[in-house]
């Protein structure tokens, strides 16, 4: 299938193929989403064996770089990917049906996860820290009545649902706002650097002040609801950027697999490497040379906020460009995960924390680095397998496919 773009200098006579889709879904975007879910599992599998987790006596330094890489972009990228189909869904279904669908797909799984799955997961940490105590039921009751009520990684579902409600409100009040974002993204399709620099600048503007004044790692919580304080506007920006891009269809989209964004993937890869190197350099300097790493000077906070936001923007664009360029056709190793990735994400924290609890303090190799690698590998493989099998089983329950 091919279509002809409106006449421009670059496309006046040449037909351009549209993006291959699976049903109404774009293969590249689905595979990028599945890839991030796998990275989430890997990320959580290695955290105990890093400077960040510091919950096991074994550690492996390269895991620190891996965790920094993931944590600095992948949830922001998930919000952008989640926003891509919001506008078309609102136009097709209307506000009422759209929000009912989001209640079923986001709010209900979050409620089940917060009330059942996360207490089951965090009880493993309770056993490691305090022993059996009064048992799981007492721990569960204390969790939901006294707290802390940890939601683990499923905080993403609650925040995404809130963003979806915001999108529905904007659709009702000012529908042209999101479409204007899409027009900005396609204003100069022949020069994607225009959109990239605008996206990077916006990322720095909405993130840097929050990190500078609120610091890194502070969470805002209300019961099981949680979100990183310094990243609220960054996530909102990425979500509405995705919605804006998704409002432009077919080959006029910035994310066309035949577009210049995909063609110029080496540029985004270089931007990712440069900004990540700056981020790692700042972290190394803080740990090795600052008198008090927990209280860095203002210049360090300013530099870190700039490189964090710049890396987040660069790697998000890089991820999309790579999948559009190299994994938007044919078969992919990620395709078997497509139907089950959401269930894997929802369930995985339960087997993961219990596996880490079972391996806590166990020595598997002469060197601590080797033990850390083996533990992380065991946890990742078994967590993926258990979560996948559990999702397959749950999806056999009548009606469960509408949720999972």
C-alpha angles and dihedrals in degrees: 000000000000138000132194119236122224108277114281133153091263100041106028097123106006121095115223124211117233122236115280110246137192103222101314093331127099113236095214093053094045091050092047089052092049090048091054091050089055089048089051090056091047090046094053091042094060102036096092089058096055141076087258098054099030091174098122127053091230119076141170118207098214087061087067090060091047092051092047090050094051099039092052096061121359101086091045088051090050090055090051092049090047091054096053096085099032098094096046089047092052091050093047099043105023125230098289098051091040093056092044088054092048090050089056097042101038115012096045095048089046091052092048091046095047096046100038117008102043096048087050089052098045093047085076089062090046090055092049094049103035109011127238094319114167095339137257098298092055090047091049093050092048089049096055097036105034105013164166086197102194117199097186115199095340090081081093092069094054094047091046090052090052090050090050089054089051090051091050090051092049090048090055098043107029111008092168092065097075093039088054088057088054091050090053091052091052097039093104108018092166089060111044090174086079092062092039095055092046090050092047093047092048090050092054093045096052096039110035099064091050094051092043094054103027100035130223124304101015113141128204110217137183110175105305092344112103141160136165106265095217094049103049096101092038091058091045091051092052092047094052091041087057090047091050094049090046090055088068111072138205124351092345088071122105086228097057111138089229094047131109093255090064093040093054096052092131089066093054090045090054091048089052093050094047096047093043090051089053091050093049091046091055093048091049091049092050094050097042107033112023116095091222112023090187092061108041120180123262095258090057092051091049093049093045093050090051095049093042093054092041092051092047091054094042097049094044090055090041092053093051093044093050094050092044091049102040110016109038099097140050122001128335136193086237096059096088088060095054099091095037105038095097093052091046090053092048096047105032100088092067099060091033097059092042092051090050089049091052091050096043111126093003117133113213102170140021094255122058091224091057091048091050091051093048093047093049091047093049092047094048097047095044093043092052092046096046094044092047094049091046091051092049090051094047093048088061089066110099110262095009093107089067088062103031 
